[in-house]
Amino acid sequence: MPITGEYVPSPTSHAATQVAEYEASGGARNNTMRGKPVVILTTVGAKSGKVRKTPLMRVEHDGVYAVVASLGGAPQHPVWYHNVVAHPQVELQDGAEKHDYVAREVTGDEKALWWERSVAAWPDYAEYQKKTDREIPVLVLERA
Ligand SMILES: C[C@H](OP(=O)(O)OC[C@@H](O)[C@@H](O)[C@@H](O)Cn1c2nc(=O)[nH]c(=O)c-2cc2ccc(O)cc21)C(=O)N[C@@H](CCC(=O)N[C@@H](CCC(=O)O)C(=O)O)C(=O)O
């Protein structure tokens, strides 16, 4: 079910700009970070109910995606993580394709597998985890 409601762009200008250009070009422009592919996650605000869109590194395996709430290894989770926990029905745009997904946080062996896939896609995740005592959450997104 597509997410509807008032879209409020990120206050982080580079993120808001990346979302705008990515969406306006059907995923053809501003779709990478240092040459690696980026996806756009659409969530519903946990408190505001507003529509939020967040550029994230692309982690995918057999049509299943993972999103990594790294925030560069900051001590706190990114705000979008709380949105996904509160409203697991999300949308993800990967290039020209945008679909509905249901997100769930993974733990244990499943998290270890997806963490390996995440670091393979974006090696900096390993550095981020070394920077913080916070365990960086990984959420798996399966087609709704
Ligand atoms: C600044 C803040 O952003 P955030 O949700 O914490 O997300 C921070 C970053 O993760 C976000 O900027 C990412 O896009 C950064 N980022 C990545 N961040 C990651 O965590 N992982 C990545 O893999 C990643 C890749 C990436 C690639 C390209 C790029 O340009 C950015 C990338 C924000 O949007 N705050 C809003 C609130 C947003 C919000 O969702 N509010 C909720 C409240 C939620 C609550 O407080 O419970 C609501 O509306 O109800 C505000 O202050 O108005």
The ligand as a Gaussian input file, in Angstrom:
#p B3LYP/6-31G(d) Opt

LIG

0 1
 C       18.351000      14.735000      10.447000
 C       17.390000      13.628000      10.734000
 O       17.708000      12.523000       9.895000
 P       17.711000      11.033000      10.418000
 O       16.372000      10.420000      10.160000
 O       18.260000      10.960000      11.807000
 O       18.746000      10.350000       9.405000
 C       20.120000      10.739000       9.471000
 C       20.862000      10.046000       8.365000
 O       20.761000       8.637000       8.566000
 C       20.293000      10.385000       7.022000
 O       20.586000      11.733000       6.737000
 C       20.841000       9.471000       5.929000
 O       20.319000       9.877000       4.681000
 C       22.388000       9.525000       5.886000
 N       22.849000       8.376000       5.069000
 C       22.856000       7.134000       5.660000
 N       22.500000       7.014000       6.964000
 C       22.465000       5.767000       7.551000
 O       22.131000       5.675000       8.731000
 N       22.793000       4.644000       6.838000
 C       23.175000       4.700000       5.548000
 O       23.413000       3.657000       4.920000
 C       23.219000       5.984000       4.906000
 C       23.591000       6.151000       3.562000
 C       23.528000       7.419000       2.948000
 C       23.814000       7.584000       1.579000
 C       23.703000       8.829000       0.986000
 C       23.331000       9.942000       1.753000
 O       23.219000      11.145000       1.179000
 C       23.057000       9.805000       3.117000
 C       23.143000       8.551000       3.729000
 C       15.982000      14.099000      10.402000
 O       15.513000      13.902000       9.285000
 N       15.347000      14.718000      11.392000
 C       14.013000      15.299000      11.194000
 C       12.948000      14.421000      11.854000
 C       12.696000      13.257000      11.014000
 C       11.684000      12.319000      11.571000
 O       11.560000      11.279000      10.996000
 N       10.916000      12.653000      12.684000
 C        9.985000      11.689000      13.237000
 C       10.177000      11.579000      14.737000
 C       10.855000      10.295000      15.044000
 C       11.148000      10.164000      16.541000
 O       11.769000      11.090000      17.097000
 O       10.741000       9.141000      17.107000
 C        8.540000      12.042000      12.894000
 O        8.328000      12.695000      11.869000
 O        7.630000      11.627000      13.634000
 C       13.939000      16.629000      11.867000
 O       14.779000      16.867000      12.755000
 O       13.011000      17.377000      11.520000

